[in-house]
Amino acid sequence: MLIGGWWPYKDNPTIDAAIARLTAPLHALVCGTPLDDAVLTRWHQLPNVHLHTVPGPVGDQVLRLVYAAADAALVARKSGVGKESGLVMDAVRLGVPLIVSAHDPELTARLAGEPWTRLFPSGDPDTLAKTLDQLAADVPARPAQSACGALDMNSAADQAAFLTDTYTRLTKECR
């Protein structure tokens, strides 16, 4: 399972409490910046956690390797936070299932029922721990290319076309 850096809008206390309650072994891959060394030290000492860290920021090549190593990416936010999640976008773009807190009603509605997503109530470490305990036995499907549509994201081809068109227009205007 992949966890990103510690930012104020993330619900790190819920993740921390859930990790401490695991009853099944879990490999936790933490990548990014900033990281909380005290929390990582505590997780490293837990009997069911096999902790791997990749301090960031990291380049795209390393980021792709990190996502490739993950069975799922974890996004936990404080209730009511509606900030776009780069972790959600990257996971869908790179074909990695999601475990997401129901912190944002619009995002929750978009992800509900998707076979590549597991939702848990925001701020609920017990349900998150149960979801993580079941991850090895019930790995979500990997998102297909069409998963971008669930989040109203451009496909890679559409985004490349948009950037090419934008560049072409800008270079013509600058002449």
N, C-alpha and C positions, 0 to 999 in steps of 0.2 A: 504494500500500500504506500502511496506517495503522499507526502505532506509538504506544502510549501513553507516559505519563511513566515516569521512571526510579525504580523502587522496588527495595529490597534483594532481594526474592524473585524479581525478573525476571532473566533470563539475558542481560543487556546485553552482556557480552563476546562471546557467541556471535553476537548480532545485529551487533555492531560488526565482528567478523571476517568475517561473511558479506557485509555491505555492501561491505567493502573488496575482496571477491573477485568482485563482479558483472562479468559480461562483456557484459551487455545493458543498455540504458538502463532506469532505473526511477525513477518519481516516488515519493518517500518523504514521507509526510505525518505529521509528529510533532505530537501534540496532548496537552496535559496538563501536569502538574507532579508532581514536580520534573523539570527538564531539565538535561542536562549540556552546557554551552555549548562545552566543549573538544571533545567528541565531535561535536556538531553542526557546529562549524567544520571539523573533519576531513572529515565526510561531505559538506559543501558543496563541498569541494575535489576530491572524487573525480569522475573523468570520466564515469562511468555513472550518477551519482546526481543527480537534480533534487530538491533538498530544499525542502520547504515546512513552516513551523512555525506552530503556533497555540498559543502558551503558555497554560496554564490556571491555575486551573480555569476551565472555560467553562460557560455555561448550556445548557439543553436545546436551544434553537433553534440555537446554534452547533454543538453536538455533532451534531445531526441533519444539518447541512450538511457537517460533516467526514466523517461516515460516508457520506453520499450521494456525496462526491467520491472515495471509496476503492473500488478493485476488490476489495480483501481487507484484512482486519485481521490483524495479526501478534501472536501470543501466544507468547512464549518464556519459559519458567520453568526454574529450576534443577531438576534431577531430584529427585523426591520431594516437591516442593512441592505440597500439595493444597489450597491456598487458593482459594476461589471467585474466578473472574475476572469482574470487571465488564465488561471488554472483550469476553469471549466472550458474555456475556448481552446486552450492547448490540448486538453485531454480529448475533446471531441475531434479536433483537427488531426490528432495523432492516433486516434482509434483506441483510447483507453477508457474503460468504464469509470463511472463516477459514483461516489458516495457523497451525498449532498444534504446539508441541513435545510430544513424548510424555513429559511430565514426571510426569503423574499417571495411573496405570493405569486408574482408574475413568473419568476424563474421556476418555482415549484409547479405551477400549472403547466408550464412548457415541458417539464421533465417527468411529470406524473405518468405512470404507465409505460415509460420507455424501458425496454428490456436491458438497456445498458446503464441504467441508473438505479441506485438504491437511495431512497429518501429516509431521513430520520428527523424527528422533531428538534427544532433548534433548542439548544441548551439542555438536551437530554442525554447525559453520559451513559445511562443504563441501556437505552435503545442503541446508541452508537456502539457500545461494547458488544452487545449481542450481534449487531450487524457485522462488526469486525471479526467476531468469533466464527461466524458462519461463512466468512469470505472464502476460505479454502474449499469448503464443501459446495458452495453455491456462488461461483464466480459469475458476475454479470456478463452478458454477451458484450462483445466489442462493438462500439458504434460503427455503423456502416457509413459510407460517404453521404448518404441521405440524412444522417443525423444532424448535419449542419442546419438543415431546414427547421428542425425543432427549436433551434435557438435563433433563428432568423440570421444565421451567419452565411456569408458568401462561401461557396465552395472554393477550393484552391484555384481552380481554373477561372472562376468568376473574379476572384480577387486579383489574380495575375492580369486578367484583361482590364479590370478597373485601373490598376496601377499603370499599366502600359498606356491606356487611353489618357489618363491624367498626365503622365509624363509627356506624351505627344502634344497634348493641348498646351501645357505649360511652356514647352520649348518653342512652340509656334508663337505664343503670345510674347515671349521674351525677345523675339527677333526684331 
